[in-house]
Amino acid sequence: MARSRPLPSASLHIVLALLEGEKHGYALMGDVERMSDGAIKMGPGTLYGTIKRLLGDSLIEETAARNDAEVSEERRRYYRLTAKGEEVASAELARLRTLVRRVQRLRTDPGVQPA
């Protein structure tokens, strides 16, 4: 399943964080910051707006409700990638690998024209 355009940055980071397995919103914010070495600090508005779009695009789904013992009975919503989301994540990773290879080639051989 190929997308015609890359995922927006916030969507990409959430999808990549969910490759590790299901997570709740607060964990996603922390993972995005960790994966980006602190360069991206996603606030709740961006996080939940992006989650809403990813749900609408069927790239993620909410998992069964549960209580997290760490949060003294406060309900947390957990999310995971759908099969479509996993396909999109794989396509995005392949796109990024190709981009990095092209840039590395250009840096090592300036005479190479981008493809």
Contacts in CASP RR format, 6 or more apart in sequence:
PFRMAT RR
TARGET T0000
AUTHOR 0000-0000-0000
METHOD contacts of the structure
MODEL  1
MARSRPLPSASLHIVLALLEGEKHGYALMGDVERMSDGAIKMGPGTLYGT
IKRLLGDSLIEETAARNDAEVSEERRRYYRLTAKGEEVASAELARLRTLV
RRVQRLRTDPGVQPA
1 84 0 8 1.000
1 87 0 8 1.000
1 88 0 8 1.000
1 91 0 8 1.000
2 91 0 8 1.000
3 88 0 8 1.000
3 91 0 8 1.000
3 92 0 8 1.000
6 12 0 8 1.000
6 92 0 8 1.000
6 95 0 8 1.000
7 15 0 8 1.000
7 88 0 8 1.000
7 92 0 8 1.000
8 50 0 8 1.000
9 40 0 8 1.000
10 42 0 8 1.000
10 46 0 8 1.000
10 47 0 8 1.000
10 50 0 8 1.000
11 50 0 8 1.000
11 53 0 8 1.000
11 54 0 8 1.000
11 59 0 8 1.000
12 92 0 8 1.000
13 32 0 8 1.000
13 35 0 8 1.000
13 36 0 8 1.000
13 40 0 8 1.000
13 42 0 8 1.000
14 28 0 8 1.000
14 32 0 8 1.000
14 47 0 8 1.000
14 50 0 8 1.000
14 51 0 8 1.000
14 54 0 8 1.000
14 60 0 8 1.000
15 54 0 8 1.000
15 59 0 8 1.000
15 60 0 8 1.000
15 81 0 8 1.000
15 85 0 8 1.000
15 88 0 8 1.000
15 89 0 8 1.000
15 92 0 8 1.000
16 35 0 8 1.000
16 89 0 8 1.000
16 92 0 8 1.000
16 93 0 8 1.000
17 23 0 8 1.000
17 28 0 8 1.000
17 31 0 8 1.000
17 32 0 8 1.000
17 35 0 8 1.000
18 28 0 8 1.000
18 60 0 8 1.000
18 79 0 8 1.000
18 80 0 8 1.000
18 81 0 8 1.000
18 89 0 8 1.000
19 81 0 8 1.000
19 86 0 8 1.000
19 89 0 8 1.000
20 31 0 8 1.000
21 80 0 8 1.000
21 81 0 8 1.000
22 63 0 8 1.000
22 78 0 8 1.000
22 79 0 8 1.000
22 80 0 8 1.000
23 31 0 8 1.000
23 78 0 8 1.000
23 79 0 8 1.000
23 80 0 8 1.000
24 68 0 8 1.000
24 76 0 8 1.000
24 77 0 8 1.000
24 78 0 8 1.000
24 79 0 8 1.000
25 47 0 8 1.000
25 48 0 8 1.000
25 51 0 8 1.000
25 76 0 8 1.000
25 77 0 8 1.000
25 79 0 8 1.000
26 76 0 8 1.000
28 42 0 8 1.000
28 47 0 8 1.000
28 51 0 8 1.000
28 79 0 8 1.000
29 41 0 8 1.000
29 42 0 8 1.000
29 43 0 8 1.000
29 44 0 8 1.000
29 47 0 8 1.000
32 40 0 8 1.000
32 42 0 8 1.000
33 40 0 8 1.000
33 41 0 8 1.000
33 42 0 8 1.000
42 50 0 8 1.000
51 60 0 8 1.000
51 79 0 8 1.000
54 60 0 8 1.000
54 79 0 8 1.000
55 61 0 8 1.000
55 62 0 8 1.000
55 79 0 8 1.000
58 82 0 8 1.000
58 84 0 8 1.000
58 85 0 8 1.000
59 81 0 8 1.000
59 82 0 8 1.000
59 84 0 8 1.000
59 85 0 8 1.000
59 88 0 8 1.000
60 79 0 8 1.000
60 80 0 8 1.000
60 81 0 8 1.000
60 82 0 8 1.000
60 85 0 8 1.000
61 79 0 8 1.000
61 80 0 8 1.000
61 82 0 8 1.000
62 77 0 8 1.000
62 78 0 8 1.000
62 79 0 8 1.000
63 78 0 8 1.000
63 79 0 8 1.000
63 80 0 8 1.000
64 78 0 8 1.000
65 75 0 8 1.000
65 77 0 8 1.000
66 76 0 8 1.000
66 78 0 8 1.000
67 73 0 8 1.000
67 74 0 8 1.000
67 75 0 8 1.000
67 76 0 8 1.000
68 74 0 8 1.000
68 76 0 8 1.000
81 89 0 8 1.000
102 114 0 8 1.000
102 115 0 8 1.000
105 112 0 8 1.000
106 112 0 8 1.000
106 114 0 8 1.000
END
